[in-house]
Amino acid sequence: MYLSSKTGFKIPSVGLGTWQAPKGEVCSAVKAAIDVGYRHIDCAAAYGNEDEVGDAIAAKLSEGAVCREDLFVTSKLWNTYHRPDLVKVACKKSLENLKLSYLDLYLIHWPMAYVEDREFFPKDENGKFIFSEVDYLDTWKAMEQLVDEGLAKAVGVSNFNSEQLGRILANCRIPPACLQIESSPYFVNGRLIDFAQRAGITVVAYSPLGSPKRPWAKPGDPQLLDEPLLKAIGAKYGKSPAQVVLRFQLERNVGVVPKSVKPERMKENLDVLDFSLTKEEVEQIAAFNKDYRAVLLEWVAHHKYYPFKEPF
């Protein structure tokens, strides 16, 4: 199943997320994912594992399990590479690690720029992040050039709010094809999704299961998959609560990139295309909304382009 936009952009609706996939396990996980039917692999330079993803893709291409055209590979420009002259450098580094000649989609990972020519998470002696003054509009112009040069078939953004997205739309030559944002039943993010979809931008949800294993999770944080209603709906269709939650996003025309390194869980996450939720069930699940954002990055909230100060 693909999501399509008016611009002709198409992306498989269910992808494999690779955030937090442990080093040493990623290669075998991506191989297994391709074997069970995944064709969309969601990567990022900041995840620190694109080399292993690349090894897996190369192995599957070499053995003829898939051809390059079968796969949809996304990567993301990290915050220390926002300066326009560094965008192509970063893209080529990801391509080198992934052992590919082009990306199907390249996203600006966050609107905030960090100081260049340092480690990925540059901090001063007091542990405070060091920022760059680069405007993401200038970064976007360099992203457009990647399409011109064939390094990326499409470009988009991640974690941008509606104001930032609107600013790009008003000043771009190539509009963003895709917006990747956090969305789950605890954080429906409906206004931003509606805004993007009205603009013809395809939306993909990360952390669609509520990111229960995020590094900064605290005891007592709400546990989405324990909700009795999700279990009841799942029982009706012979599906797990996780499958119900993923299907919820597909019913909203939103793609998903759940993460797993376990083949049985990967297969389960992909097996969400053979049933549909009723309109009432979608509304019931959306009513779980707590505006509970799991990926907040409050430690960089003082950046001028921090996206979560706006209502949506």
Secondary structure, 3 states (H helix, E strand, C coil): CEEECCCCCEEECECEECCCCCCCCHHHHHHHHHHHCCCEEECCHHHCCHHHHHHHHHHHHHCCCCCHHHCEEEEEECHHHCCHHHHHHHHHHHHHHHCCCCECEEEECCCCCECCCCCCCCECCCCCECECCCCHHHHHHHHHHHHHCCCECCEEEECCCHHHHHHHHHHCCCCCCEEEEECECCECCHHHHHHHHHCCCEEEEECCCCCCCCCCCCCCCCCHHHCHHHHHHHHHHCCCHHHHHHHHHHHCCCEECCECCCHHHHHHHHCCCCCCCCHHHHHHHHCCCCCCCCCCCHHHCCCCCCHHHCCC
